[in-house]
Amino acid sequence: MTKPQAISVTKPVSEELPKEKFDELEEFIDNMETTKGALIEILHKAQNIFGYLPRDVQLYIARKLGIPGAEVFGVVSFYSYFTTKPNGKHTISVCMGTACFVRGADKIIERLKEKLEVESNEITEDGLFTLKDVRCVGACGLAPVVMVDDKVFGRVKEEDLDDIIEAYRS
């Protein structure tokens, strides 16, 4: 069985990443029966703790597991679930799958970009929203679909966007 290496983080790797979060991640890894084949599970936990997977967290995981940093980055960059940038308080995802696209998702996302003054995969200046275009959310019958966090809005029209955004501003 592979056990995690004993390393300690005595101070935050950067000012934005508190030691307490590294301690929580270290405890999670140390309590695993084995870390062999557990990289994705550990990355999920790390993203849950930190909110995203910055370079310092990826390198910490690599050192802790005794694997190359490039291997960790390869997994992080391959799976769209993982993010290396902080997200806003709310994530607005616009489905760009075929059914949604055909029913106007391209117009919806363009209008959101204007309203929020961001591009896809960016965070608004106030830190409240992250806008994402996603491949498919599996709700084709409701096309076009917009999700805010885990809430699904179906058959969205451009004129619905103000109400959706305002509901999350307050």
C-alpha positions as CSV (number, residue, x, y, z in Angstrom):
1,M,0.0,0.0,0.0
2,T,1.1,3.5,-0.8
3,K,1.0,5.9,2.2
4,P,1.3,9.7,1.9
5,Q,4.7,11.2,2.5
6,A,5.2,13.1,5.8
7,I,5.8,16.7,4.9
8,S,4.8,19.8,6.8
9,V,3.5,23.1,5.8
10,T,4.7,25.5,8.5
11,K,3.4,28.7,6.9
12,P,1.1,29.6,4.1
13,V,2.6,29.0,0.6
14,S,1.2,32.4,-0.3
15,E,-0.6,35.1,1.6
16,E,-3.9,34.2,-0.1
17,L,-3.8,30.5,0.9
18,P,-4.0,30.1,4.6
19,K,-2.1,27.4,6.5
20,E,-5.4,26.1,8.0
21,K,-6.6,25.0,4.5
22,F,-3.4,23.2,3.9
23,D,-3.7,21.5,7.3
24,E,-7.2,20.4,6.4
25,L,-6.0,18.9,3.1
26,E,-3.0,17.3,4.8
27,E,-5.3,15.7,7.3
28,F,-7.6,14.4,4.5
29,I,-4.7,12.8,2.6
30,D,-3.1,11.4,5.8
31,N,-6.3,9.7,6.8
32,M,-6.6,7.9,3.4
33,E,-5.9,4.2,3.6
34,T,-3.9,4.5,0.4
35,T,-3.2,7.4,-2.0
36,K,-2.6,5.0,-4.9
37,G,-5.1,6.0,-7.6
38,A,-6.6,8.7,-5.5
39,L,-5.3,11.8,-7.2
40,I,-8.7,12.8,-8.6
41,E,-10.4,12.3,-5.2
42,I,-7.7,14.4,-3.6
43,L,-8.0,17.2,-6.2
44,H,-11.8,17.2,-5.6
45,K,-11.2,17.7,-1.9
46,A,-8.6,20.3,-2.5
47,Q,-10.9,22.3,-4.8
48,N,-13.7,22.0,-2.2
49,I,-11.3,23.4,0.5
50,F,-9.6,26.2,-1.5
51,G,-12.4,26.9,-4.0
52,Y,-9.9,26.4,-6.9
53,L,-6.6,24.7,-7.6
54,P,-3.8,27.3,-7.8
55,R,-0.3,26.2,-8.7
56,D,0.8,26.1,-5.0
57,V,-1.9,23.7,-4.1
58,Q,-1.1,21.5,-7.1
59,L,2.6,21.4,-6.1
60,Y,1.7,20.7,-2.5
61,I,-0.4,17.7,-3.6
62,A,2.4,16.5,-5.9
63,R,5.0,16.7,-3.1
64,K,2.6,15.0,-0.7
65,L,2.0,12.1,-3.1
66,G,5.5,11.9,-4.3
67,I,4.6,12.4,-8.0
68,P,5.7,15.0,-10.5
69,G,3.9,18.3,-10.5
70,A,3.3,17.9,-14.2
71,E,1.2,14.8,-13.6
72,V,-1.0,16.8,-11.2
73,F,-1.3,19.7,-13.6
74,G,-2.1,17.2,-16.5
75,V,-5.1,15.9,-14.6
76,V,-6.2,19.4,-13.5
77,S,-6.0,20.8,-17.0
78,F,-7.7,17.7,-18.6
79,Y,-10.9,17.7,-16.6
80,S,-13.1,20.7,-17.1
81,Y,-14.5,20.3,-13.5
82,F,-11.2,21.6,-12.1
83,T,-10.4,25.2,-12.1
84,T,-7.1,27.0,-11.5
85,K,-8.7,30.4,-11.0
86,P,-10.9,31.6,-8.2
87,N,-14.6,31.7,-9.0
88,G,-17.2,34.3,-8.1
89,K,-19.7,33.7,-5.4
90,H,-22.1,32.4,-8.0
91,T,-21.3,30.5,-11.2
92,I,-23.5,31.2,-14.2
93,S,-23.2,28.4,-16.7
94,V,-24.7,28.6,-20.2
95,C,-25.2,25.3,-22.0
96,M,-23.7,25.4,-25.4
97,G,-24.8,21.9,-26.4
98,T,-26.5,21.4,-29.8
99,A,-30.1,21.7,-28.6
100,C,-29.3,24.8,-26.6
101,F,-27.2,26.4,-29.3
102,V,-29.9,25.9,-31.9
103,R,-32.4,27.5,-29.6
104,G,-30.3,30.6,-29.0
105,A,-27.7,29.9,-26.3
106,D,-25.1,31.9,-28.3
107,K,-27.3,35.0,-28.0
108,I,-27.9,34.3,-24.3
109,I,-24.1,34.1,-23.5
110,E,-23.3,37.2,-25.5
111,R,-26.0,39.1,-23.7
112,L,-24.6,37.9,-20.3
113,K,-21.1,39.0,-21.3
114,E,-22.5,42.5,-22.0
115,K,-24.5,42.6,-18.8
116,L,-21.7,41.3,-16.6
117,E,-18.9,42.9,-18.5
118,V,-16.8,39.7,-18.6
119,E,-15.8,37.1,-21.1
120,S,-16.4,33.4,-20.6
121,N,-14.5,31.8,-17.7
122,E,-13.9,35.2,-16.1
123,I,-15.0,36.6,-12.7
124,T,-16.9,39.9,-12.5
125,E,-15.1,42.8,-11.0
126,D,-17.2,42.7,-7.8
127,G,-16.4,39.0,-7.4
128,L,-20.1,38.0,-7.4
129,F,-20.3,36.0,-10.7
130,T,-18.2,33.7,-12.8
131,L,-19.6,33.2,-16.4
132,K,-18.9,29.8,-18.0
133,D,-19.9,28.2,-21.3
134,V,-20.4,24.5,-20.8
135,R,-20.8,21.7,-23.3
136,C,-24.0,20.1,-22.1
137,V,-26.0,20.0,-18.9
138,G,-28.2,17.1,-20.0
139,A,-31.5,19.1,-20.0
140,C,-32.0,19.3,-23.8
141,G,-35.8,19.5,-23.5
142,L,-35.4,22.8,-21.6
143,A,-33.1,24.4,-24.1
144,P,-31.7,26.9,-23.9
145,V,-30.5,26.3,-20.4
146,V,-28.7,28.6,-17.9
147,M,-27.6,27.3,-14.6
148,V,-26.7,29.5,-11.6
149,D,-24.8,27.4,-9.2
150,D,-27.0,24.2,-9.0
151,K,-30.3,25.8,-10.0
152,V,-31.4,25.2,-13.6
153,F,-33.3,27.8,-15.6
154,G,-34.9,26.4,-18.7
155,R,-36.2,27.9,-21.9
156,V,-34.4,31.1,-21.1
157,K,-34.9,34.2,-23.2
158,E,-32.7,37.3,-23.3
159,E,-35.4,39.3,-21.4
160,D,-35.2,36.7,-18.5
161,L,-31.5,37.5,-17.8
162,D,-32.1,40.7,-15.7
163,D,-34.4,38.9,-13.3
164,I,-32.0,35.9,-13.0
165,I,-29.0,38.1,-12.3
166,E,-30.9,40.4,-9.8
167,A,-32.1,37.3,-7.9
168,Y,-28.5,36.6,-7.0
169,R,-27.3,40.1,-6.5
170,S,-29.4,40.5,-3.4
